[in-house]
Amino acid sequence: MLRWVWISVLVILLDQVTKYVAVSELQLHQPLAVMPLFNLTLMYNTGAAFSFLSDASGWQRWFFTIIVAIVFFGAGPRLIAYSQV
């Protein structure tokens, strides 16, 4: 179990480092050619998924946060108990 926690921490850390490098080194909407068929482009997605609800007033962030909290606190302890059986 502890091994998965460390893998999760490593993935989150790697994700944050690559985001920091992208924001600090790339220009918004300006492609950077890495290889002949591969470009990196800095863009921001303000919607939930593929800009779904991007024109909403911000309620979707709290709606999905509440859904995640319900699932985490509702099903999480049961899943942990089940995995230890």
C-alpha positions in Angstrom: 0.0 0.0 0.0 2.8 2.4 0.9 4.5 1.8 -2.4 1.4 3.1 -4.2 1.4 6.3 -2.1 5.0 7.0 -3.1 4.2 6.3 -6.8 1.3 8.8 -6.5 3.5 11.4 -4.9 6.1 11.0 -7.6 3.6 11.3 -10.4 2.0 14.4 -8.8 5.5 15.9 -8.3 6.5 15.2 -11.9 3.2 16.7 -13.1 3.8 19.9 -11.2 7.4 20.2 -12.4 6.5 19.8 -16.0 3.7 22.4 -15.6 6.1 24.8 -14.1 8.6 24.3 -16.9 5.9 24.7 -19.5 4.5 27.9 -18.0 8.0 29.5 -17.6 9.5 28.4 -20.9 6.7 28.4 -23.5 4.8 31.4 -24.9 1.0 31.2 -24.9 -0.4 29.7 -28.3 3.1 29.7 -29.8 4.2 26.2 -30.9 7.7 25.0 -30.1 9.0 22.5 -32.6 10.6 19.6 -30.7 10.8 17.1 -33.6 9.6 17.3 -37.2 6.2 15.9 -36.3 6.0 17.0 -32.6 5.3 20.5 -31.3 4.7 21.7 -27.7 2.1 24.5 -27.3 1.0 26.3 -24.1 -2.7 26.5 -23.8 -5.2 26.8 -20.9 -8.4 24.7 -20.6 -10.8 26.6 -18.3 -13.6 24.0 -18.7 -14.2 20.8 -16.9 -13.2 18.4 -19.7 -12.4 19.6 -23.2 -13.8 23.0 -22.3 -17.1 21.5 -21.3 -18.9 24.2 -19.3 -16.2 26.7 -20.0 -18.7 29.6 -20.4 -20.3 28.8 -17.0 -19.8 31.2 -14.2 -17.6 29.0 -12.0 -20.2 26.8 -10.3 -18.9 23.7 -12.0 -15.7 23.7 -9.9 -17.6 23.5 -6.7 -20.1 21.0 -8.1 -17.3 18.6 -9.1 -15.5 19.2 -5.9 -18.6 18.2 -3.9 -19.0 15.1 -6.1 -15.4 14.0 -5.5 -15.7 14.6 -1.7 -18.9 12.5 -1.6 -17.2 9.7 -3.4 -14.0 9.9 -1.5 -15.5 10.1 2.0 -18.4 7.7 1.1 -16.7 4.9 -0.9 -13.1 5.5 0.1 -13.2 3.9 3.6 -15.2 0.9 2.2 -12.6 0.4 -0.5 -9.8 0.5 1.9 -11.5 -1.9 4.3 -12.2 -4.2 1.3 -8.6 -4.2 0.1 -7.4 -5.3 3.5 -9.5 -8.4 3.6 
